[in-house]
Amino acid sequence: QVQLVASGGGLVQAGASLRLSCANSGHPFSTYAMGWFRQVPGKDREFVAEIIGTGRTNYADFVRGRFTITRGTTESTGHLEMKKLNAEDTAVYLCAAKPTPFDAWMYWGQGTQVTVFS
């Protein structure tokens, strides 16, 4: 069983950086695809970035060049490095995992709030 916990959110000024972490307390997911999504009240959840087992990454256009998704040094962690944050990045950020790139996102963390003020 994969159990995800997201952390690292906070209140920052526009232009700042944050590093989000996703920790898995269950079955190691080093071969799983891991992703980050974000959600704003009243809007649909949107894809931010993903990394699959081979290390290939994909990003939403609005974060490409600013955000970097990586796996942690252990088999049970992952990170989202966020730079040049702006007010539009304000959201709850959720990490997710799935066994293969072809599966639906099966496992979700509870989310961590990121608030960017100008």
Wavefront OBJ file of the C-alpha trace (Angstrom):
o trace
v 0.000 0.000 0.000
v 1.294 3.432 -0.932
v 0.519 6.215 1.552
v 1.616 9.694 0.523
v 2.169 12.774 2.643
v 2.938 16.111 1.014
v 4.790 18.868 2.867
v 6.821 22.016 2.330
v 4.136 24.506 1.439
v 4.014 27.965 2.905
v 3.414 31.673 2.479
v 6.004 33.350 0.266
v 6.480 36.528 -1.683
v 6.330 36.558 -5.461
v 9.670 35.580 -6.959
v 10.582 33.284 -4.092
v 11.239 29.554 -4.197
v 9.803 26.587 -2.328
v 10.602 22.917 -2.221
v 7.722 20.529 -1.758
v 8.268 16.978 -0.590
v 6.200 13.857 -0.988
v 6.903 11.061 1.449
v 5.568 7.563 1.085
v 5.118 5.623 4.287
v 3.987 2.469 2.556
v 5.388 0.293 -0.174
v 8.501 1.843 -1.809
v 7.545 3.445 -5.082
v 10.877 4.000 -6.800
v 9.513 2.360 -9.955
v 6.165 4.113 -9.779
v 5.272 7.262 -11.633
v 5.008 10.200 -9.254
v 3.186 13.385 -9.989
v 2.185 16.748 -8.591
v -1.156 18.409 -9.088
v -2.643 21.600 -7.744
v -6.112 22.753 -6.932
v -7.720 26.091 -6.305
v -11.220 26.300 -4.749
v -13.839 26.413 -7.468
v -11.499 25.150 -10.172
v -10.611 21.733 -11.468
v -7.512 20.001 -10.227
v -4.703 20.566 -12.714
v -1.617 18.624 -13.605
v 1.717 20.219 -12.704
v 4.472 17.666 -13.304
v 5.289 13.987 -13.317
v 8.308 11.711 -13.246
v 8.104 8.131 -14.391
v 10.215 5.159 -13.339
v 12.869 5.754 -15.995
v 13.358 9.330 -14.842
v 11.565 10.950 -17.754
v 9.692 14.067 -16.724
v 6.704 15.976 -18.066
v 5.550 19.446 -17.079
v 2.543 21.632 -17.569
v 3.346 24.553 -19.841
v 2.733 27.093 -17.096
v 5.526 25.673 -14.891
v 8.067 24.498 -17.444
v 11.402 26.156 -16.751
v 10.383 27.180 -13.222
v 9.527 23.885 -11.515
v 11.599 20.714 -11.329
v 10.319 17.326 -10.207
v 12.805 14.851 -8.791
v 12.953 11.669 -6.795
v 14.493 11.837 -3.368
v 17.599 10.057 -2.181
v 15.464 7.253 -0.775
v 12.990 5.078 -2.590
v 10.122 6.645 -0.748
v 10.416 10.362 -1.394
v 9.988 12.863 -4.165
v 10.269 16.618 -4.508
v 8.976 19.539 -6.480
v 11.387 22.469 -6.644
v 9.468 25.644 -7.421
v 11.197 28.856 -8.459
v 10.004 32.302 -9.501
v 6.660 31.757 -7.838
v 3.838 34.104 -8.707
v 0.359 34.704 -7.342
v -1.149 32.345 -9.931
v 0.791 29.497 -8.333
v -1.259 29.839 -5.156
v -3.021 26.505 -4.627
v -3.099 23.310 -2.646
v -0.426 21.058 -4.108
v -1.023 17.313 -4.028
v 1.355 14.511 -4.820
v 0.169 11.339 -6.472
v 1.558 8.005 -7.590
v 0.678 5.181 -9.934
v 2.364 1.849 -10.675
v 3.015 2.519 -14.376
v 2.720 5.502 -16.715
v -0.334 3.884 -18.263
v -2.343 3.628 -15.049
v -4.658 6.224 -13.643
v -3.311 8.121 -10.648
v -4.178 5.708 -7.867
v -2.597 7.120 -4.724
v -2.989 10.672 -3.420
v -1.500 12.654 -0.581
v -3.509 15.155 1.432
v -1.969 18.267 -0.118
v 0.093 21.181 1.103
v -0.927 24.834 0.776
v 1.242 27.226 -1.227
v 0.320 30.895 -1.018
v 2.201 33.517 -3.013
v 1.635 37.211 -2.321
v 2.767 40.168 -4.376
l 1 2 3 4 5 6 7 8 9 10 11 12 13 14 15 16 17 18 19 20 21 22 23 24 25 26 27 28 29 30 31 32 33 34 35 36 37 38 39 40 41 42 43 44 45 46 47 48 49 50 51 52 53 54 55 56 57 58 59 60 61 62 63 64 65 66 67 68 69 70 71 72 73 74 75 76 77 78 79 80 81 82 83 84 85 86 87 88 89 90 91 92 93 94 95 96 97 98 99 100 101 102 103 104 105 106 107 108 109 110 111 112 113 114 115 116 117 118
